Amino acid sequence: MNSRIWHITTNTFREAVRDRVLYNLIAFALLMSGAAVLVGQISIGIERLVVINLGLTAVSLFGIVIAIFIGIGLVSKEIDKRTLYTVLSRPVRRWEFIAGKFFGLSGTLVVNTSFMAIGVFAALLYVSPHLQSSDASVLVALYFIVLQFVIITALALFFSSFSSPLLSAVFAFSLFVIGSFAEDLRGFAKLAHGFTHWMATGAAYLVPNFSALNVISQVAHGEPVSSQLVLYNTAYALVYSAAVLAGAVLIFEHRNLK
Amino acid sequence: MAAIEILGLEKTYSVGFWRKRPKCALQPLHLTVEDGEIFGFLGPNGAGKTTTLKMLMGLVFPTGGTARILGMELDDPKMKAQIGFLPEQPYFYDYLTARELLKYYGQLSGLEAKRLSARVDAVLTKVGLKDAADVQLRKFSKGMLQRAGIAQAILHDPKVVFLDEPMSGLDPMGRREVRSLIEEMKSEGKTVFFSTHILSDAEALCDRVAIIHLGELRGVGVVAALTSGVHNSVEVVWQGAAIPSGVKALGAECHLAGDTTRVVIPEEKQEDVLDALRRDGLRLISVTPVRTSLEDYFVAQLAPGKSDVTSGVSS
């Protein structure tokens, strides 16, 4: 990797790690995994289902909050505080800055997810002392959650490159919510006619398809995840993120840093 | 080769929400800064100093014109490796220590790892931050932040250093420290281009200055040449509060300060005043020619329609 991108990546990671808010959010996520153990006791035989469902949902939700909370300020904060000026006055190209910020936050989220995943597996081992082969699907679900984080990080960075932190948060969170219903939106598009059909189809394919990346329920019920879906989702997340990042770079390259 | 060549650089913004109106932040600017000089870019707030610096750093895109630094284009990474920049009222990554900050900037500037540590230590010592090297920047005072800012600007031993209001907000001790750092840069052969509205600093440091107001260059010249205009006046200071009748007759205003009195008179009246003092037995303390200060020149250039650029006042 370009050394400048690497240094920006490590600095972004260090900034996130030294942000105390991050630890509060991780603690909450771990608490929720622990709470899942208690909730699972409301009925016999559903402990595993509840732990996996609630645990993975906590990992997903808190990770999205971290991705948006940190992602929206990645560029705008550096402009407001003028820290960007001393970076770009050096032989650092603007696209390298965007790439470094993206990899830095993505790396942070991967590490966070790993810690939160330990919490989920700890809760799982508590309710079921012996792991089953179907529990490997939990790792796939976690991988898909990481892919969600990668997309949402790219989106937060995109909005941060031209918008205020508040608006960036609204846009990014809105896209996350709409994207979670992307399959329903595609279904609606198929039923619609004329102009509505084209508008709905365009919107359905433009918003990130978070519903395809959400296999929590499937995994909680012990159903396997096909390797085809893993390949498709990986390619989709990479292509979608790359396209969004290209947009961020295009905007940022032409932005006057007043 | 000139260190900095600004060739008609200009910037106009579009302001307004529905109806965009053009707002000229900088009219076409032509300026050359020679190698090794300390060049002061003076002007009141909102004159266009920071806009000019930002265009040179590639942070803002000019509407017209070009510029070259060390003979290279503004977007050339090789050029950027040879310049340093301190923005106005800098704010750095407050979660980093001074040492971590400089190490980060050194890495971005392409300094080799084995040379970097030694260079960071040397620069921290130079700016007087060696003892605070491992303290997080959020605990730094304003003066310490400014010194950290200068440290990052000179870390990679650049040939040209750009400083935007480097003395802004500093106490007298802080200003003196920054002044001596700038003098040291010059002794190392660096070209220093700094913007300020504190004229005494410019007068003390700069070889040449340019004055800009409302986006327009109003004057350029060697400081000594700009301030050598003699008003043909002299200031006479004597002991005591008494004012001789010969001095009163001139109609000049006398100022009492402590146990001395001073008056500014036309040079041709000097002998008359000295005779008047002798007649009254008053003790003469000093007779000093009155010179134009940079402030006088600065204020004169800010007058509407005034510009010394076409009158050829330059070195």
Interface residues (C-beta under 8 A of the other chain):
Chain A: S3 R4 H7 I8 N11 R14 E15 R18 D19 K81 R82 T83 L84 Y85 T86 V87 L88 S89 R90 P91 V92 R93 H254 N256 L257 K258
Chain B: K54 M57 G58 L59 V60 F61 P77 K78 K80 A81 I83 G84 F85 L86 P87 E88 Q89 P90 Y91 F92 Y93 Y95 L96 Y104 Y105 Q107 L108 S109 G110 G149 Q152 A153 F162
